[in-house]
Amino acid sequence: MQLCTVCSEQTPKYRCPACKIRYCSLDCYKRHKDTCLPVEKPASNQPKAEEAFSSDSWSVDDLLHEEDIIDRVPLQRLQLLGQSKELRDLLCNPHLRQLLRSIDSADSKDDAMKAAMQEPLFVEFSDRCLKIVENEAKGLTSCEDDL
């Protein structure tokens, strides 16, 4: 039986997203985060998503499966999302952030998205994201051109 890496007392339920150690509780996570040493990923020739979203430690490839390749949006277009003041303003809304968290943590992403699409605020957010990405696909140089 595996024990919590921090307290060595309980069975771990969680894994640190940065260094992958296993821990059992919020208290253990709080104790661990001050000494956390993130696991280094092997260097890649592909630009990483964290260059656009510096607070996250994932890449676009982590989100997609091979069968999703046809739906992949180039990183350059995704970076425009991080540059949009309008999107940042929308993300200041705690209700929208909670909707996004609930979709992210849902077991059934499809059902969570269907429920979220009933919320006008989420529809506004998703429409704005698509508009930014699609306008770049049409050759615009900035997401601000359509504001």
N, C-alpha and C positions, 0 to 999 in steps of 0.2 A: 504494500500500500504506500502511495506517495504522500509525503508531508509537505506542508507549506514551506517554501524556501526561506521565508522571513522569520516566522515564529517556530517552525519545526514542531507544531503541536496539532494542527487541524489538517484535514484533507483539503487540498487546494481546489477552489472552484473557478478561479480566474487566471488569466495569463496577461502579463504586461505586454502591451502592444509594441513597446520599444525594444526590450531586451529578451522577451519571451519567457522570463521566469514565471513560476506558478506561485500564486498566493491565495489566501483563504478569505480575506476580509478587507473592508475599507481601511481599517486601522493598519493592517499590514501593508497595504498599498501606500498609504501615507508615509509609513516608515521607510519603505523601499524607494519611493520616487526621488528622494534626496541623493541617493547613492546609485541610481540607475545608470547603467552603461549600455546605451543602445547598441544592438547588433549591427555591424557594418554589412551592408549588402555589397556583393561583388560589383566592381565598376562596370558600367554599361555604356555603349555608344549612344543609346537613346536618351534624350532629355527626360528628366523625371518630372512628375507632376508637382513635387514639392518645390520646384523652382517657381511655379506659379502660385502655389498655395503653401507657403513656407511653414505654416503651423501643423501641417499633416505629414505623416511619414509613409505614404503609399504612392504607388505609381498608377498610371492609367491602366497598364497591363494587368495589375492586380484585380481590377474590376471586371475584366472581360474574359470570356472563354473563347476558344478558337471559333466556335460557330457564330460568335457575335462580331466577327471581323467586318462584315458588310455594314454594320451599324456603327462602326468606330468613327469618332470625330477626331480629326488630327489635333495634336497637342497645341499647336499654334492657335486654333480656334477656341479650345478650352481655356487657354490663358486669357482670352478676351473676357471671359466670365469674371475672372478675378480682378480685371481692370474696370469693371462697370460700377460706377458710383450708384446707379439706380438699383442694381442687385444688392450692393452693400447696404443701401438704405432699407430695402425690403428685409434683409436679414437682421436688421435691428429689432424687428418685431418678434417678441418672445413666442407668440403663438405659431408663427411660421417655423421658427427653430424647433419647437416641440413637434410639429408635424413632420419635419424632416428627420428628427431623431426617431419618431415612432415608425416611419417607413424603414429607416435603416435597421432598426432592431426587430422588425416584424419577421415572423416565420414565413408568412406568405406575402412576399413583396407585391405580387399582383393585386391581392385583396387590399393591401394597405394603400397602394397607389389609387385604386378605384375609389376608396373612401376619401382619400386626400383630394381627389379631383372634384369632390362635392363642395370643397371649401374655396370660395372666391379668391382668398389670399394666395392659396397654393396655385390656383389656375393662373393668377397674375404672375407669380414667380416663374412657373414653368413656361408660360408664354414668352416672358421676357428672356429667359435662357435660350429658348429656341430662336427667337428673333435675333439675338446677338450672334448665335452660331450660324444661322441661315444667311444673315446679311454678309457675314465674312465669306461664306461659300459663294456668294454672288460677286465677290471681288471688292467689297468695301474694305478700306484699310483700317477702319476704327469702328468700334461698337457705338461710338458717340455720334457717328454720322447721321443716325436716324432719330436722334433726340431733338 
